[in-house]
Amino acid sequence: MDTASKIRRNVLAWFFQRVSGVALIFLIAVHMWSLHYAHPDVHPSYPNLIERLRTIGYIALDFSLLALALFHGLNGVRNIVLDYTSNSRLIRRWSLGLMMIGIVFSLWGGAALIKIMTMG
């Protein structure tokens, strides 16, 4: 792989790390507001959680938080690996492993959201 494409890929990873961080701050604020301030008469409880997760807005919010947090965290780990090694084989293995972890946990979290959504 040529140097220009490596640089381009690393710039994209750097850029999306910043974008995901800003998006996480925004989504966490929306999440906190919707749970604690939007409906002050409704107390957080398991039945209310089930009821909320039957709406597409909460599902989208929770899955977005999950996906962005996974990307942000795993890309951060990848950046640490990039800081400490220049071995392309090691970087490729770490990147593939972290990508697989992200996919597995996204599917697992999505399945949990769907299961909660369809309960009861």
C-alpha positions in Angstrom: 0.0 0.0 0.0 1.4 3.4 -0.9 2.1 6.1 1.6 -0.6 8.5 0.3 -3.4 6.1 0.9 -2.1 5.3 4.4 -2.0 9.0 5.2 -5.5 9.5 3.8 -6.8 6.6 5.9 -5.2 7.9 9.1 -6.5 11.4 8.5 -10.0 9.9 8.1 -9.6 8.0 11.3 -8.4 11.1 13.1 -11.3 13.2 11.7 -14.0 10.6 12.6 -12.5 10.3 16.1 -13.2 14.0 16.6 -16.6 13.8 14.9 -17.7 10.8 17.0 -16.5 12.6 20.2 -18.7 15.7 19.4 -21.6 13.5 18.4 -21.3 11.5 21.7 -21.4 14.7 23.8 -24.5 15.8 21.9 -26.2 12.3 22.1 -25.4 11.9 25.8 -27.0 15.3 26.5 -30.1 14.3 24.6 -30.2 11.0 26.4 -29.9 12.6 29.8 -32.5 15.3 29.0 -35.0 12.8 27.6 -34.6 10.4 30.6 -34.5 12.9 33.4 -36.0 16.3 32.3 -38.4 15.8 29.4 -41.0 14.0 31.5 -40.4 14.9 35.2 -43.5 13.0 36.3 -42.3 9.7 34.9 -39.7 8.0 37.2 -37.0 5.8 35.6 -38.1 2.2 36.1 -37.9 -1.0 34.2 -41.5 -0.9 32.9 -40.9 2.7 31.7 -37.7 1.6 30.0 -39.6 -1.1 28.1 -42.3 1.5 27.1 -39.7 4.0 25.9 -37.8 1.4 23.9 -40.9 0.7 21.9 -40.5 4.0 20.2 -38.1 4.4 17.2 -36.6 7.6 18.6 -35.2 5.9 21.7 -34.1 2.9 19.8 -32.2 5.1 17.3 -30.7 7.2 20.2 -29.5 4.2 22.2 -28.1 2.3 19.2 -26.4 5.5 18.0 -24.8 5.9 21.4 -23.7 2.3 21.4 -22.2 2.4 17.9 -20.5 5.8 18.4 -19.1 4.8 21.8 -17.7 1.6 20.4 -16.1 3.3 17.4 -14.7 6.1 19.5 -13.2 3.8 22.1 -11.9 1.2 19.7 -10.4 3.8 17.4 -8.8 5.4 20.4 -7.1 2.0 21.2 -6.0 1.8 17.6 -4.5 5.2 17.8 -2.5 4.2 20.8 -1.2 1.2 18.9 -0.2 3.5 16.0 1.6 5.7 18.5 3.8 2.9 19.7 4.5 0.8 16.6 5.2 1.3 12.9 5.1 -2.4 12.1 2.4 -2.6 9.4 1.6 -6.3 10.1 1.0 -5.6 13.8 -1.1 -2.5 13.0 -3.2 -4.6 10.5 -3.8 -7.3 13.1 -4.8 -4.9 15.8 -7.0 -3.0 13.4 -8.7 -6.2 12.2 -9.1 -7.5 15.8 -10.6 -4.2 17.0 -12.9 -4.1 14.0 -14.2 -7.6 14.8 -14.7 -6.6 18.5 -16.7 -3.6 17.3 -18.9 -5.6 15.0 -19.6 -8.3 17.6 -20.5 -5.8 20.3 -22.6 -3.7 18.0 -24.6 -6.8 17.0 -24.9 -8.0 20.6 -26.0 -4.6 21.8 -28.5 -4.3 18.8 -29.9 -7.7 19.6 -30.3 -6.7 23.3 -32.2 -3.5 22.2 -34.4 -5.5 19.9 -35.1 -8.1 22.6 -36.0 -5.4 25.1 -38.1 -3.6 22.5 -40.2 -6.8 21.8 -40.7 -7.8 25.4 -43.8 -7.8 27.3 
